[in-house]
Amino acid sequence: MTTIAFDPLRPTEFSYADLLLREAEPQNLESPFSALRDRLTPGELFYVRSHFPSPAIDPASYRLTVGGAVQRPMRLSFDDLRRLPAQTRTVTLECAGNGRSLLSPPVDGVQWHLGAVGTAEWTGIPLASLLDVAGLSSTAEEVVFEGADRGIPAHPPQPPQPITYARSVPLNRADDILLAYAMNGQPLAREHGFPLRAIVAGDYAMASVKWLTRIHVLREPFQGYFQTIDYAFWDEVGGHPVRRPLAALALKSQIARPVAGDVLRPGTSVLVVGAAWTGHAPISRVEVSCDGGLSWYPAQFLDPHEHGVWRRWQWQWDVPGRCGLHVLMSRAIDRDGQTQPAFRDSRFDSYCIHHIAPVPVTVLTE
């Protein structure tokens, strides 16, 4: 059991002085990925993704309802939740549109570069233990998380009236889900979902619903806007295109440093650093290229494997004496032999951007 000592009536104060503004309203702020140092991302550097204006919730009157295909519906106060046995888990969250600004031609949506991703320690109640108390129906299939944020989606097709943000996850994923009220040992900031949010390990972060007010268990697949219209992709069944919700994090590695456009001196030694993550099979290795993909070299992991958590890596590059443009790349390979792709998969529209991102640097003498 994990105990976090803090005033439950006050969210953590949030400062975004070091974050990159992508949208002012609703608030969307990007972490500078080049600042990657530690395994955990400090709260003040953790990216913020909002679909609608951030709601201000009074924790004294807050209630979480649990209903649908359960035997014992519940309505829990914040104090009720904090009295339940808690766990702390390390989880990486990545926005499904991370890297969108790299696409050509340009596409609509928040123009994230590389920093809509971060890793934190989250403390809260395991969803599985809460559902055990509620008692699942034998026909239960999915669990829907619904937030307090509300509005009209920015892009068509648009619903005829304001909607709340909601996403579902199959019930067989319950063990991967935490209902978190703390981040890195502090209360959630309002921008990160105070007083309660879902944390779904291994999935894109649109499943980790913020400002959580309702958990609804369904006997059939959820057909909400953010499940079927947005955050979905085209698949094929029997020769027919069908929409499927995005889910697991794609296999991905990114270079944090050097950054594109850096100027390096010939004959020096430079540490190339980055991180890799996936929601599928464990990553077995990361490889780095300094010649645009003609040759690849194994990087060194700085972190052990843990489901749903990035692994930082590094590789020492002896900068050649040849001046001019050099292109750095990194790619991840998982235990099943899957390799991070070199090219974009257009089925995913402006999401799931996990192809290799080249980092051009220039070698120059003074």
C-alpha positions in Angstrom: 0.0 0.0 0.0 1.3 3.5 -0.9 0.5 6.5 1.2 1.0 10.0 -0.1 1.0 12.8 2.4 -0.5 16.0 1.0 -3.5 18.3 1.4 -6.2 16.6 -0.8 -8.1 19.9 -1.1 -5.4 21.6 -3.1 -4.0 20.7 -6.5 -0.3 21.1 -7.2 0.5 24.6 -8.5 1.4 24.3 -12.1 4.0 26.4 -13.9 4.7 26.1 -17.6 7.6 28.6 -18.0 9.8 25.9 -19.5 7.1 24.3 -21.8 6.4 25.1 -25.4 3.0 26.7 -26.1 1.2 24.8 -28.9 -2.3 26.1 -28.2 -3.5 28.6 -25.6 -7.1 27.5 -25.3 -7.7 24.7 -24.8 -4.2 24.5 -23.2 -1.7 22.4 -25.1 1.9 22.6 -23.9 4.9 20.6 -25.1 7.9 19.4 -23.1 11.3 20.2 -24.7 12.4 16.6 -25.5 16.0 17.8 -25.7 15.8 18.3 -21.9 15.6 14.5 -21.3 17.8 13.6 -18.4 16.2 11.4 -15.8 13.9 8.5 -16.1 11.0 10.5 -14.6 9.9 13.7 -16.2 9.5 16.6 -13.6 6.0 17.8 -13.2 6.9 21.3 -14.5 8.2 19.7 -17.7 5.4 17.2 -18.3 3.4 18.0 -21.4 -0.2 19.1 -21.2 -2.9 17.8 -23.6 -6.4 19.3 -23.4 -9.4 18.8 -25.7 -11.7 21.3 -24.0 -11.1 24.0 -21.3 -9.7 22.6 -18.1 -12.6 22.3 -15.5 -12.1 23.5 -11.9 -13.3 20.8 -9.6 -14.0 21.3 -5.9 -12.6 18.1 -4.2 -14.9 18.6 -1.2 -18.0 18.0 -3.5 -16.3 15.7 -6.0 -17.9 12.3 -6.6 -16.9 9.4 -8.8 -19.7 7.3 -10.0 -19.2 3.6 -11.0 -22.1 2.0 -12.8 -23.4 0.2 -15.8 -22.9 -3.6 -16.0 -21.9 -3.9 -12.3 -23.7 -5.6 -9.4 -23.1 -2.8 -6.9 -23.1 0.7 -8.3 -21.0 3.2 -6.3 -20.7 6.9 -5.7 -17.4 7.7 -4.1 -16.1 10.9 -2.6 -12.4 11.9 -2.9 -11.9 10.9 0.8 -13.5 7.5 0.0 -11.0 7.0 -2.8 -8.0 8.0 -0.8 -9.0 5.5 2.0 -8.7 2.6 -0.5 -5.4 0.7 -0.8 -3.2 2.5 -3.3 -0.3 1.7 -5.5 2.4 3.7 -7.2 3.4 2.8 -10.8 5.8 4.3 -13.3 4.1 4.9 -16.7 5.0 6.7 -19.9 2.3 8.8 -21.5 2.5 9.9 -25.2 -0.1 11.9 -27.1 -1.2 10.0 -30.2 -0.3 13.0 -32.3 3.3 13.4 -31.0 5.5 14.3 -33.9 2.7 15.7 -36.1 4.7 18.8 -37.0 7.2 16.5 -38.8 4.6 15.3 -41.3 4.8 16.5 -44.9 2.5 17.8 -46.3 1.3 19.5 -43.1 -1.8 18.2 -41.4 -4.4 19.7 -39.1 -4.2 19.2 -35.3 -1.9 20.4 -32.5 1.5 20.8 -34.0 3.5 18.7 -31.6 7.2 18.3 -32.3 8.8 15.5 -30.2 7.9 16.4 -26.7 4.2 15.3 -26.2 5.6 12.4 -24.2 6.7 12.0 -20.6 7.2 9.5 -17.8 6.0 9.9 -14.2 5.2 7.9 -11.0 1.5 7.8 -10.6 -0.2 7.0 -7.3 -3.8 5.8 -7.0 -6.3 3.0 -6.8 -5.9 0.0 -9.2 -9.0 -0.2 -11.4 -9.2 -3.9 -11.0 -9.6 -3.7 -7.2 -12.4 -1.1 -7.6 -14.2 -3.2 -10.1 -13.9 -6.2 -7.7 -15.8 -4.2 -5.1 -18.4 -3.2 -7.7 -18.8 -6.7 -9.0 -18.8 -7.1 -12.8 -21.6 -8.6 -14.7 -20.7 -11.8 -16.5 -21.4 -10.1 -19.8 -19.3 -7.0 -19.2 -17.0 -6.1 -22.0 -15.6 -2.6 -21.8 -15.1 0.2 -19.3 -15.7 3.8 -20.3 -13.9 6.6 -18.5 -15.7 10.0 -18.7 -14.1 13.3 -17.7 -15.6 16.6 -16.5 -14.2 18.5 -19.5 -16.9 19.4 -22.0 -17.2 21.1 -25.4 -17.6 20.8 -29.1 -14.7 19.0 -30.9 -12.6 21.3 -33.1 -12.8 19.3 -36.3 -15.7 17.8 -38.3 -17.7 15.7 -38.3 -18.9 17.4 -35.1 -21.7 16.3 -32.8 -24.8 18.5 -32.6 -24.3 19.5 -29.0 -21.4 19.7 -26.5 -20.0 16.4 -25.3 -17.8 15.2 -22.4 -14.4 13.7 -23.2 -14.8 9.9 -22.9 -12.8 6.8 -24.0 -13.1 3.1 -23.3 -10.7 0.3 -22.7 -11.4 -3.5 -22.9 -12.0 -5.0 -19.4 -9.1 -7.5 -20.0 -6.8 -4.5 -19.7 -8.0 -3.6 -16.1 -4.8 -4.7 -14.5 -2.9 -2.1 -16.6 -5.1 0.8 -15.3 -4.6 3.0 -12.3 -7.0 5.7 -11.0 -4.4 8.3 -10.0 -4.6 11.2 -7.7 -0.9 11.9 -7.4 2.0 12.4 -9.8 5.7 12.1 -8.7 4.6 12.2 -5.1 2.5 15.3 -5.3 -1.2 15.9 -5.9 -2.2 16.2 -9.6 -2.1 19.7 -11.0 -5.4 20.9 -12.4 -3.8 20.7 -15.9 -3.0 17.1 -15.3 -6.5 16.1 -14.2 -7.0 17.0 -10.5 -8.5 15.4 -8.5 -8.5 12.0 -10.4 -7.4 10.7 -13.7 -7.1 7.3 -15.4 -3.6 6.1 -16.2 -3.5 3.3 -18.9 -0.1 1.7 -19.1 1.0 0.9 -22.7 -1.7 2.8 -24.5 -1.6 6.2 -26.2 -2.6 8.9 -23.6 -6.0 9.7 -25.0 -7.1 6.6 -22.9 -5.8 8.2 -19.7 -8.9 10.4 -19.2 -8.4 13.4 -17.0 -10.8 15.0 -14.4 -12.4 11.6 -14.1 -16.0 11.7 -12.9 -17.7 8.5 -14.2 -16.7 4.9 -14.8 -19.3 3.1 -16.8 -19.1 -0.7 -17.6 -20.6 -1.7 -21.0 -21.8 -5.0 -22.4 -20.8 -3.9 -25.9 -18.1 -1.8 -27.6 -18.3 1.9 -26.9 -19.1 4.1 -29.9 -18.3 7.5 -28.6 -16.8 10.4 -30.6 -13.3 10.0 -29.3 -13.5 6.2 -29.9 -14.7 6.0 -33.4 -14.4 9.4 -35.2 -11.3 10.9 -33.5 -8.4 8.7 -32.2 -9.3 6.0 -34.7 -7.7 4.5 -37.8 -8.7 2.6 -40.9 -8.3 -1.1 -40.8 -9.6 -3.8 -43.2 -11.9 -6.8 -42.7 -12.8 -9.0 -45.6 -11.8 -6.4 -48.1 -13.9 -3.6 -46.4 -12.5 -0.6 -44.6 -13.5 -0.4 -40.9 -12.7 2.1 -38.1 -10.8 0.9 -35.1 -9.8 2.8 -32.0 -6.1 3.6 -31.5 -4.8 1.7 -28.5 -1.2 0.5 -27.9 1.8 2.7 -28.1 3.7 2.0 -31.4 7.3 0.9 -31.3 9.3 4.1 -31.3 12.7 5.6 -30.5 13.6 9.3 -30.5 16.9 11.2 -30.3 16.9 13.9 -27.7 20.4 15.2 -28.2 22.0 16.3 -30.4 19.1 18.3 -31.9 18.5 19.0 -35.5 20.7 21.9 -36.7 23.4 21.5 -34.1 26.9 22.3 -35.2 29.6 19.9 -34.1 33.4 20.0 -34.3 35.2 17.3 -36.3 37.2 14.8 -34.3 35.3 15.3 -31.1 33.2 12.7 -29.2 29.5 13.4 -28.7 27.0 11.4 -26.6 23.9 10.7 -28.6 21.0 10.2 -26.1 17.3 9.4 -26.4 14.5 7.1 -25.3 12.4 4.3 -26.8 9.0 3.0 -25.8 6.2 0.7 -27.0 3.0 -0.9 -25.8 3.7 -4.2 -27.5 6.5 -6.7 -27.1 9.4 -5.5 -24.9 12.1 -3.6 -26.7 15.2 -5.7 -27.1 17.6 -3.2 -28.6 18.0 0.3 -30.0 20.3 1.0 -32.9 21.8 4.4 -34.0 23.0 5.5 -37.4 25.3 8.5 -38.1 25.1 8.2 -41.9 21.4 8.4 -42.7 20.7 4.7 -42.2 23.5 3.1 -44.2 25.0 1.5 -41.1 23.7 0.9 -37.6 25.3 0.6 -34.2 23.9 -0.8 -30.9 23.1 1.8 -28.2 23.4 1.2 -24.5 20.2 1.1 -22.4 20.2 3.1 -19.2 16.9 1.6 -17.8 15.6 -1.9 -17.4 12.5 -3.1 -19.3 9.2 -2.3 -17.6 5.8 -2.5 -19.3 4.5 0.8 -20.4 7.7 2.7 -19.5 10.3 4.2 -21.8 13.9 3.1 -21.8 16.5 5.8 -22.1 19.6 4.9 -24.1 22.9 6.4 -25.2 25.6 5.9 -27.9 29.0 7.5 -28.1 29.7 9.0 -31.5 33.2 9.8 -32.6 32.5 12.8 -34.9 34.3 12.2 -38.2 36.8 14.6 -39.6 34.8 15.1 -42.7 33.0 18.4 -42.6 29.4 18.8 -43.9 26.0 17.4 -43.2 25.6 14.2 -41.2 22.2 12.6 -40.5 21.6 10.8 -37.2 18.9 8.3 -36.8 17.7 5.8 -34.1 15.4 2.8 -34.4 14.0 0.4 -31.9 13.6 -3.4 -32.3 11.3 -5.5 -30.1 11.6 -9.0 -28.8 9.4 -10.3 -31.6 11.7 -8.9 -34.2 9.6 -5.9 -35.2 11.6 -2.9 -36.2 10.6 0.7 -36.1 9.5 1.6 -39.6 11.5 3.9 -41.9 8.3 5.4 -43.4 4.9 6.7 -42.4 1.9 4.5 -42.4 -0.9 6.6 -43.9 -3.7 4.6 -42.4 -3.2 6.4 -39.2 -3.9 9.9 -40.6 -2.3 12.4 -38.2 -1.7 9.9 -35.4 0.7 7.1 -34.5 3.7 8.9 -35.9 6.5 6.5 -35.1 8.6 6.2 -38.2 12.3 7.0 -37.9 12.9 10.7 -37.5 16.2 11.9 -39.0 18.3 14.4 -37.1 20.6 16.4 -39.4 23.7 18.0 -37.8 26.5 19.9 -39.4 30.2 19.2 -38.8 32.3 22.3 -39.1 35.7 23.6 -38.1 35.8 26.9 -36.3 
